[in-house]
Amino acid sequence: MVMLTKFLVVVVVLGGSGQGLGAGRAAKDQLHTVLAKRDIVPTADQFLRRAAAAAIVVGDYVYIDGGEVSWLQDGRTGPHDHPSYTVNDTLSLPLSQSWDTTSAPFQTTPKSAPLLNRQAIWRDPENTGFYIWGGATAYSASPPPAGIWTFITDGAGGGSWGKEDTRGSAGVALENMVRATDGAWAQSKDVGYYIGGKATKSTDARVIGNDAMIPLSGLTAFNMTSGELTNSSTAGLSLYGTLVGGAAEFVPFGGSGLLLFLGGSYAPVVTSTTQWATVDFDSLTLYDPSRRMWHSQQTTGDRPSKRERFCVVGVQGPNNTYEIFMYGGITTADYKTSGDVYILSLPGFVFFKAAPSSSSTKRAEHACVLAGNRQMLSVGGIDVDLPFPEIFFDPDPWKNGLGVLDLTALSWGTRYDATARPYESPEVVRQWYASGGLASVKWTSDTVRGLFAQAAPPGTTSGPTKPPTDDRPSTGTADPQDPGSGGSSPSNNNNARLVGGVVGGSLGGLIVLGFIVWWLWRRHKKPNDAPRTREEHPGSPNATSTSSRRFLSRMLSPHSPASRRTISPDRMSSPSVIRSPSWRGRRLRRSNGRGSILETDLEAISSQ
């Protein structure tokens, strides 16, 4: 019998080498530090690759933050064991004027916040700045304490960084939360959402072991107006409530908006390399934040193969549709880089694949934003088909790593057009609705059908300022954290109403690193459901891999002899409230919820 009393649990996993987007050695840390003190904005001719950056539109600018970049220095590439360097500036590009990607007019603002890869980024409700949440350090750099950083724009492409100050606060400070990376994130106008992700040595110093990787469950919601930070259960998201490498989009349906999840992988919170399962696109998981209800809906059309690390952009159609554009990523069946573009149109839940284009390029670890009226701007990306370090030495086919996709014509180009015509759904989408495709949708329940018969009020979702589960039927799964949520009543809305709306207009503690404690094995309940698919994850020791695959799979999956026992959400607890000094005078609070990611004491928990 082992007694655990008032201590912080730290997960120890042995073996492996480096973390982050590089497999660099400690011997290069000093060089990395020196270079990080210089501006790293290579010219178009010097530029090689950009990866793992975040991008967002605020006002008349798109801001690019974080990630790594490689470039030619005196005509030569960087060291083989350190081919890229973290970006120490926040970049911006204007959207009020047209420009070509070969001569993109970057502006730079020195960054005083931590230099991180794969951050979540949320626009503030006033459209005057953005927040950064999560992320991982590169190479062997030590991760900073968890925190919310904010960039306040100056209206001219620049701005300044600030940090939430939790010093002297009562209860558990924000800095004691576990930083995650590779989660799915999205936002409404007022609330930023972060779902799942993983904790590693590069995200939190309390994780020990170079290849340690802990999938995280829980949905973190940050109300940017009130300052309230909450965490709720993700039991309805996947078999284990975890998601790594997927994407989320906040779509304007259901009265107050819905979260829709795409792609990625999932595994138990305590896992081994053989316990990964990948998410298909045959049905999609939805979450209604206003009712705390989980739903699923099957899809039709030309569905994407299973994939991770793609980018998504959502845009409101003029006829009550909402299109989500997916670009690139890594296909999990063969671990190849994709250059495909897929369109998911709602409320039809139908996928379309854009025709192949010689101007498109395959890439992963990139970011995308809706720029101007009807263009998607792709930022950065690498080709993981190449071995490491060639993934950073291979010149990007696109100058400055920028690509522009006309979302209506589905054509790639090199010019951002500030005067582009307003967005219209692509022709193939318009034809599908015009031919009565919506009437063929097989809804999983009246509840889901009802959600997509009602659009969210204007201003509920947050977009750029320029443009306007499984297959079993379900009536919705209530979030058990909310005892009053219950199941939604079946809606009286029907397909005819949907058709009228869409076609009529023309004819989207610590999670506890924790609490990793030894519970009696007999108390562990075997899940009733099985994953839709269980396949060997590309990061598993038995998977065929090049050096590039091994390099990237370390970021995706665990390489450890860790216990295969799982910690279910109901084994997790947390303090009910965090009280801290506020950013801009606000008080940051954290209401009680399962799947907590807050540090807390463990009181007399025993196990064999």
N, C-alpha and C positions, 0 to 999 in steps of 0.2 A: 504494500500500500504506500503510495507516494502522496505526501501532503504538499499542496501548493498554496502558499499564503502570502498575499500582498507582494507580488512580483510581476514584472513585465515579461511576458512570454516572447522569446526571440526564436525564430525558426532557424535551425542550423542545418545546412545541406552541404555536403562535401563535394569537392571535385571541380574540374573544369577550369576554363580560363576566361578572359575578359568579358565585359558587358558593353552595351551601347551599340551604336552603329559602327563601331570599330572594334577590332580585336587587338588594340594597341597595348604596348607594354609600359610599365611604370617608368622605365628609363626615358620615355619620351614626354613625360608629364611636364618637365620644365620647358621644353620646346613648345608644347601645347599652350602653356601659360603665357609665354612670350608672344606667340602669335595671336592669342586671344585678346591681347592688349592693343592690337592694331586693327584698323578698319579692314574688314574682309568683304570687299565688294569688287570682285574681279571684273575686268572688261569683258565684252562679248567674245573677243578673240582668246582671252585667257581662260574663260569659264569652262569647266568640265562637267561637274554634277552638283546638284543641290538635293538634299534628302531630309525627310522627317521634320519639315517646317510646318507651321500653322499659318493660315491666312484667313482674313476676314475683311469685309467691307464696312467702313465707318464713314458716313458722310460721302464726300466726293473722292475718297481714296481707298485703295485696297492696301492693307497692312500685312506684311510678311514677317513672322517672328519665329525665332528658334531654329533648330535643325543644324545641319552641317553642310559644308561646301568644300569642293576641291577645285583646283585651278592649276594652270601652268605657271611655274615660277622660273623666270629666265628660260622659258621653253622646255622645262622639265617638270615631271610630276613630283609629288611629294614622296616621302619614305614609304616603303612597302608595308611597314607595320603601323603607319600612321598616315594614311592617304588623304584624310579629310580633317577639317577643323571646325569647331563650333563657331557659329555666327554671333558676334558680339554687338551687332547693331539691329535695331528694328527698322525694316525697310518699308517704303511706301511707293505706290505708283498712282498717278492721278487718273481719275475716271471722267473728269469734266472735259478732257481734251483727248484727241486721238493720238495714237503712237504705234510704232512698229516694234515688235519684240527684239529685233536686232539692235535697236537703239533705245531700249526702254529707259525712261528718265527716272531712275531710282533716286529717292531721297533716303538719307540715313539719320537715325537718332541713336546715340550711344545707349546701350542697355545696362542699367544698374541692377536689374532683376537677374535671377539665376539663368544660366545658359542651359537650355534643356531641349530634348527631342520629344516629338509626339505629345505636345501639350494639347489640352482642350482649350478652346478660345471662345468666349461669349461676348457679344456686343452689349453694351449697357443700354438700359431702356431709353435714355435721352439721346442715344446715337452720338455720343461725344467721347467715347472711349471703349475699351474692351478689357475683359478679365482673362487671366491665365490660371489654369488649374491643372495639376498633375504634371507628368513628364518625367523623363529619365536623363541622367547625365551621360556624356559620351566617354568612351574609353574607360580609364580607371579613376576619373574625377569623383570626388566624394559628393553625394547628394546633399542638398541643403534641407533644413527642416521644412515640413509641409507648410504651405501658406497660400493665400490668395494674393496675387499681384495684379495691379491694374495699371493700364496705360491711358492717360488722359490726353486726347488729341488737342492740337492747337488750331485746327481748321485749315492748316496749310501743309499737311503731310508730315508734320513732326508732332512732338508731344513730350510727356514726361512720365516716369515710372513712379509708382508708390506701392506700399505694402500695408496690408492689414496688421495693425499693431495689437498683439494680444498679451503683451507683458503686463504683469500685475493683475491679470484677470482671475476671477474666482472660478473654481471648478477645473475643467480640463481645457487647456489652451489649444487653439487651432494648430499650433506647431506640433502637437503630439498626434495629430492625425497621420495616417499612413499615406504617403504619396503613391499614386498608381500611374501606370502608363498603359497604352494600347486599349483603353476603354472606348466605348462608343459615347459620343456626346452630341447634344443638340440643344436648342433653346427655343422658348417662347419669347414674347416681348420682354417679360419681366423675370423669367426663371431660366437659369442654366442647369442642364441635366448632365450627369456623368454616370455611366452604367458599366459595372464590371471593371475590366482591366486586370492588371497583374502587378504584384509587388516584387521587386528584385533588389539586388545590391545597388543598382544604379538609381533606384527610386527612393530607397529608404535605408539609412545606415544600420538599422536594426535587423536587416536581413543579412545573414552571414552565408557566404559561399558564392563563388563567382557565377555558378550556373544555377543558383537557387531561383525558383520562379513559383510564385504563389498566385493562382487565379483568385480573383476577388469577386464576391457577390455584393449586392446592394445597389440601390439607386440613390445617388446623392443629388439633392436639389438645392440650388443656391438662389434665393429670392433676392435679386439685385436691387429691388426697391426697399424692402423691409430689412434686409440683411440677415434674414433667417436661413439657416443651413439645416437641412433635414436629411435623414437617411431612412429608406424604407426597403421592404423585402422585394427581392426579384425572383421569388419562388416560381412565378409564372413565366419567367423568361426562357429557361432551359431546364434540363433535368437537374442541374446543380445550382441554378441561379447565377451562373457565371457567363461571361462573354469576353473573348479576347480577339482583337483584330477585326471586329465587325464595325458597322456604322449605324447611326441613328439619324432619323429625320423627324422634325416636328411638323405635322401635316395639319392643314386647316379644316378638320372635320370633327364631328362629335360635339359640337356646341362650343367647347373651350379648347379644342385642339387635342391631338393624339400623338404619342411617340410611336414610330414605326422602326423596326429593327431589321437589318440586312446583313447576312453573311457572318463570317467569323467562326470561332471554335469555342468549345466549352469543355470543362473538366471539373472534378471535385476540387474543393479548396485545398485539401491535402491530396496530392496526386502523384502519379508516376507517368513516364513517357507513353505508356500504352493505354492510358485512360482518356485520351482526347477523342472527341467527336466533332465533326464539322457540321455547320448549319447549311441546309440546302435552301433553295428558293421556291420549293413547291408550295409552301405555305409560309406566311409571314406573321410574326408576333407583334401585337399592338398593346399599348398601355394607355389607359385613360387616366391622366393625373388627377382630374377633378373628382373622379369616383373611385380612384385606386382600384381599377379593374383591369385584368389581363384578358386579352382575346387573341384569337388566331383567325386567319383568313387564307384560304387556298388561292393560288394564282393560276393563270393560264398564259399561253403565248410562248414566245421564244425565251425561255428562262435561262439565266446565266448558270454556268457550272459553279460548283462550290468554290468560294474564293475568300481571300482576306486582303487587307491593306489596299483597298481601292478607295477612290474618293467619290463623294456624292454631292450633287447640287439639286436643290428643289426649286421649282418655279411655278407660280400660279398661272393657269391657263385662262384665256378670256371667256371660256364657256363653262365655268365651274368645274374644270378639271385641275388636277395638280400632278405635274410630271416630276419624277425623280430620275436624274441622269447619273448613271454609274460608269466610271471610267477606270480601266486598268486593274491593277491588283495582282495577286498571286493565286493561281489556281491550285487548290490543295490536293487534287488527285495526282498531279505530276510535278507540282512545285515549279511551275513555269510562269514567267511574267506575261501578262496579258496587255493587249492594246485595244481591246474591244470597248465599245460604248453600248450600253443597254439603257432603255427607257422603261420605267415602270409608271404607268398611268393610273391614277386614282380618279374616281372610285371604281374603275373597271378592274383593278388588280390584274392587269394584263401587261406582260413584258414584250418589248420589241427590241430587236438588235439592229443597230445602225449598220448600213452597208460598209464593208471594209474600205478604208481610204489609204492611199499611199502617203498621205500627209500625217496620218496618225502614227504614233510610236508606242511601243509597249513600255510600261513603267509601273513601279510600285513605290511606296514611301513618298507620295506626292500629296499636294493639297489642291483643292479646287474651290472657286467662288463664282457666284453669279455676278458678272461685271457688266454694268450698264443695263441696257434693256433686254438683250437676248443672247449674250455671249457668256460662255463659260471660260474662265481663265484657269489653266492648269499650271501649277507652280512646282518645279523640281521633279524628282523621281529618278530611280535607278533601275537597272535591268539585272534582276537576281539570277538570270540564266548564266551570267558570267561569274567566274571565280573571284574570290577576294584576293587582292585588292583591286582587281581590274574593274569592279563595279564602280569605283570612283575615278579610275583612270580613263574609262571609256567616254569619249566626248559625247555629250548630249546632242542628238540630231537637231534639237531646237536651241537656237541662240538664247543664252541666259536661262535656259531651262523653262521657257515660257511657251505655251501653246494656247491658241484661241479657237474655240469651237462655237460656230453659229448654231444655237440650239433649235432653231426653226428649220434651217436648211440642212442641218447635220453635216456641215462641211468645216474642215479645219483650215486655219489660216495663220498668218503671222502679224495681223494688224488688229488692234483693238479700235473699234469704231464707236466714238462717243455719241454719234448721231444715228446709230442703228435704229431701225424701225422697232416698234413694240413687239414683244414676244407673242407668237402664235404657236399652238401645238404643232409638231411636225405633221406632214401630210398623212403619213401612215397612221398616226394616232387619230386624226380627224376622220379619216375614212372608217376606222374601226367603230367609232361612236355613231357616225352617220348611217352605217349599215345595221345598226341595232345591236351592236356587240354587248352593250350593258345589260340587255335583257337576258343574256345567256349566263350571267354571273351566278354561280352557285354559292350562296351565302352560307357560312357555317352556322349562323343563328340569326333570328330576327333582331337580336340586340346589335350585332355587327352591322346588319343591313340598315338599321335605324341610325347608327352612328354616321354612316356615310350618306344618309339622306339629309343631314343637317350640316351646314358649313359653319365654321367658327366665325365669330364677329370680326369685322375689320380691325386690325391692330393687335389681334391675339398672337399671331405669329410674328417672328422677327426675321426680316430679310433685308437685302440691300435697299437703300432708299430710292433708287431710281425706278425699278420695276414695281409697276404696280405690284408553326408547331406541328404541330402535327396535323394529320388529316381528320382527326376525330371531331365531330360536331361539338360545339361548346356554346353555352349561353353566357360565358364569361366566368373568369375566376376572380373572386374577391381577394384583395390584398388582406391577408389575415391580420396585418397590423391594425387595420381599421375595422373594429367590430361592427360598425354600423354600415359598412359598405354594401354588403349583401350582393345579390345578383340584380342586374338591371332588368327592368320589366321589358318584355318583348315589345318591339316597336310595331305600330300599325302602318308605318311607312313601307312601301313596297317598291319593286323595281320600276314600276311605271312612274312613280314620283322621281326616282333617280334619273330615269331616261328624260323626263321632262326638264329636270334641272340642268343636265349636261348637254343633251342634244338640242333642247329647245333654244339654247342661246345661239346656236349656229345652224341649224336644221337637224395628297401628303400631313478608438480604442485601441482603434485598430480594428480593420475588418476582421476582421480582427486578424492582424498577422496572427490573426487570430481568432478567438482564443484557442490556440493549438494546445490542447490539454489531453491527457490520457483518460478517456471515458471508458467505462467497461464495454468490452466488445459486444457483449450480449445486449447492450443498450442501443447499439447502432442499428438502425432500421434500414433494411434494404429497400431502395426505391421501388415503387410499384411499376413505374414506367421504365421503358428502355429507350435509349437514344434512338433517334430516327435512323442514324447510321453510326456504326462504330468502325472506324478504319484507322489504320496506323497513321499517326500524325507524322508529317515530314521530319519532325525533329527527333523521332524515336531512334534508338540505336540500330534498329534493323532496317531503317529506311535507306534507300540508295541516295547518296548525296555527294555533291561536289564540295569543294572548300567553301564556295559561296553559300550553298545550302546549309552547311554546318554553321557557317558564320551567322546566317539569319535565323536558323532554327533555334539557336540559343536564346534569341529574343522572343521566340514564340512558345517554346515548350520546355518543361523541366528536364534536366539531366541529373537525376539524383536517385539515391536509394531510399527516398523518403517514404514514410508510411503511406499506405493506400487508404487509410481511414479518412472518412470525410467528416467535416463539421457542418451540420445542417444549420439553417438560419435560426431555428429555435434554440440552439445551444449558445447563441450569441446574445450578449447584453451590453448595455452602455449607460453612461450617465444620462439623465433626462434632459439636462440643460447645460449649455456652455454659455457663460457670460463673459464677454470680453469687451475691451474698449473698441469703439466702432471706427470704421473707415467713414469719413465724412459725417461723424456724429452718430452713426448707426450702431445698434447693438447686435452682435452676431450670436444667434442662439441655435441650439441643436435639440430638437424634440426627440423623445425616446423612440427607438425603432429597432427592428431586428436587422441583422446584417450590419451592425455598427462597424465603422472603421475608426473608432476612437480608442485611445489608450485608456485603460482603467485597471484598478487593482482586482486581483482574484482572491476571493475570500474562501479559504478552507475548502477548496475543491479537491476531491480525492479520487484516485483511480488505481487500478492494479497495473 
